[in-house]
């Protein structure tokens, strides 16, 4: 027997606990010889376990079946010149049947394992930020009211997932298996990097922190490097590439709103998303006033008080709206 080969009969004896000391050493050495051997044995052990479960449910009289089989073989055929007498094998009929059952079930299980579609997993963040780890070890931070779908195992040549909402991705590198995100009609492709993806009814936005990210729509592709972003408008056929000018997108991970000469309109957009409020800039001349400060997970009312005092503007509350004048 070659070092990388192993007899199924010997594996059955091993699982039955009927191997000699020499045979047991042979099997254990073979299992430890390589990861492939260990995986083969674990698969074989699984099949063996399934076969035992099915055998336990069988109503066949095994001894009678063996006797009938032996009688048929030992009965001389009409034109046979001589009778071939079979000696009973060292394994009982039950063990012989088990081996055949292992082979049959092994074939079926292998077929279904190789051809089945991996089960899909869906994560919904609801009203809380959710952190999830994918099968490849990639870590995803899902913003509120977002949904992420992915297979329980990444089979094939890609790691494909689907996103609705917003998430930050820290992708485990694997050059042989690109990571692909489908979001609306936009495709985001990476190998190993960190980046933020956000989609709304009007647009999809991708901001890169590390690595290289490819953003594609209708065969139109842009390649993003760190501190760059791509915006894909709903009615447009191609992504728009530009520099990313702030880190406000990170608020749901850091619990901070960092403004560094940030236009008021930009802060207002992020606050509306973060707090689920409706802040309106009533005076157009206020939109581009710049603000430099940091808010750390504070109530929206307190943030607006600071904005009002810092920029010398008036904040008025009308129902669910906050109006800046």
SULWO-V462608 format. One record per pair of residues at least 6 apart in sequence whose ideal C-beta (glycine too) atoms are under 6 Angstrom apart, sorted by the first residue. I is the first residue (numbers start at 1). J is the second residue. D is the distance in whole Angstrom. If there is no record, write none. Layout:
i=I j=J d=D
i=I j=J d=D
This chain:
i=6 j=30 d=5
i=11 j=44 d=6
i=12 j=99 d=5
i=13 j=19 d=5
i=14 j=27 d=5
i=15 j=48 d=5
i=30 j=37 d=6
i=31 j=37 d=6
i=31 j=38 d=5
i=31 j=41 d=5
i=47 j=102 d=6
i=47 j=105 d=5
i=47 j=106 d=4
i=47 j=109 d=6
i=48 j=102 d=6
i=50 j=105 d=5
i=51 j=101 d=4
i=51 j=102 d=5
i=51 j=105 d=5
i=62 j=93 d=5
i=62 j=94 d=5
i=66 j=93 d=3
i=73 j=86 d=5
i=76 j=83 d=5
i=118 j=151 d=4
i=118 j=152 d=5
i=118 j=153 d=5
i=118 j=155 d=6
i=119 j=152 d=5
i=120 j=149 d=6
i=120 j=151 d=6
i=121 j=150 d=6
i=121 j=152 d=6
i=122 j=149 d=5
i=123 j=132 d=5
i=123 j=148 d=5
i=124 j=147 d=5
i=125 j=142 d=4
i=125 j=144 d=6
i=125 j=146 d=5
i=127 j=144 d=6
i=129 j=252 d=5
i=130 j=142 d=4
i=131 j=141 d=5
i=132 j=140 d=5
i=133 j=139 d=5
i=134 j=150 d=6
i=135 j=153 d=6
i=135 j=154 d=6
i=136 j=154 d=6
i=136 j=159 d=6
i=136 j=172 d=5
i=137 j=172 d=4
i=138 j=171 d=5
i=138 j=172 d=5
i=139 j=170 d=5
i=140 j=167 d=5
i=140 j=169 d=6
i=141 j=168 d=4
i=141 j=253 d=5
i=142 j=148 d=6
i=142 j=167 d=5
i=143 j=166 d=4
i=143 j=252 d=5
i=145 j=165 d=6
i=146 j=165 d=3
i=146 j=166 d=5
i=147 j=164 d=5
i=148 j=163 d=6
i=149 j=162 d=4
i=150 j=161 d=4
i=158 j=178 d=5
i=158 j=180 d=5
i=159 j=177 d=6
i=159 j=179 d=5
i=160 j=180 d=5
i=161 j=181 d=6
i=162 j=182 d=5
i=163 j=181 d=6
i=163 j=183 d=5
i=163 j=197 d=6
i=166 j=198 d=4
i=167 j=197 d=6
i=168 j=196 d=5
i=168 j=253 d=6
i=169 j=195 d=6
i=170 j=194 d=5
i=171 j=179 d=5
i=171 j=190 d=6
i=171 j=192 d=5
i=171 j=193 d=6
i=173 j=192 d=3
i=175 j=191 d=5
i=178 j=189 d=6
i=178 j=191 d=6
i=179 j=190 d=5
i=180 j=189 d=5
i=181 j=188 d=4
i=183 j=197 d=6
i=183 j=199 d=5
i=183 j=204 d=6
i=184 j=199 d=5
i=184 j=204 d=6
i=186 j=204 d=5
i=186 j=217 d=5
i=186 j=232 d=5
i=187 j=216 d=5
i=188 j=206 d=6
i=188 j=215 d=6
i=189 j=214 d=4
i=190 j=213 d=5
i=193 j=210 d=5
i=193 j=211 d=2
i=193 j=213 d=6
i=194 j=209 d=4
i=194 j=210 d=5
i=195 j=208 d=5
i=195 j=209 d=6
i=195 j=213 d=5
i=196 j=207 d=5
i=196 j=249 d=5
i=197 j=206 d=5
i=198 j=205 d=5
i=202 j=234 d=6
i=203 j=231 d=6
i=203 j=233 d=5
i=204 j=232 d=4
i=205 j=231 d=5
i=206 j=215 d=5
i=206 j=230 d=5
i=207 j=229 d=4
i=207 j=244 d=5
i=207 j=249 d=6
i=208 j=224 d=4
i=208 j=226 d=6
i=208 j=228 d=6
i=210 j=226 d=6
i=213 j=224 d=5
i=214 j=221 d=6
i=214 j=223 d=5
i=215 j=222 d=5
i=215 j=230 d=4
i=215 j=239 d=5
i=217 j=232 d=5
i=217 j=239 d=6
i=218 j=237 d=5
i=220 j=237 d=6
i=220 j=238 d=4
i=222 j=230 d=5
i=222 j=239 d=5
i=222 j=241 d=4
i=224 j=230 d=6
i=227 j=244 d=5
i=229 j=244 d=4
i=230 j=239 d=4
i=230 j=241 d=5
i=231 j=240 d=5
i=232 j=239 d=5
i=246 j=262 d=6
i=247 j=258 d=5
i=248 j=270 d=5
i=251 j=257 d=5
i=251 j=274 d=6
i=255 j=297 d=4
i=256 j=294 d=6
i=256 j=296 d=5
i=257 j=295 d=4
i=258 j=294 d=5
i=259 j=267 d=6
i=259 j=291 d=5
i=259 j=292 d=6
i=259 j=293 d=5
i=260 j=292 d=6
i=261 j=290 d=5
i=261 j=292 d=6
i=262 j=291 d=6
i=263 j=288 d=5
i=264 j=286 d=6
i=264 j=287 d=6
i=264 j=289 d=5
i=265 j=287 d=4
i=268 j=279 d=5
i=271 j=279 d=6
i=272 j=279 d=6
i=275 j=300 d=5
i=277 j=300 d=6
i=278 j=320 d=6
i=278 j=321 d=5
i=279 j=322 d=5
i=280 j=321 d=6
i=280 j=323 d=5
i=281 j=287 d=5
i=281 j=324 d=5
i=282 j=323 d=5
i=282 j=325 d=5
i=283 j=325 d=6
i=289 j=311 d=6
i=295 j=303 d=5
i=304 j=315 d=5
i=308 j=315 d=5
i=313 j=324 d=6
i=314 j=325 d=5
i=315 j=324 d=6
i=316 j=323 d=5
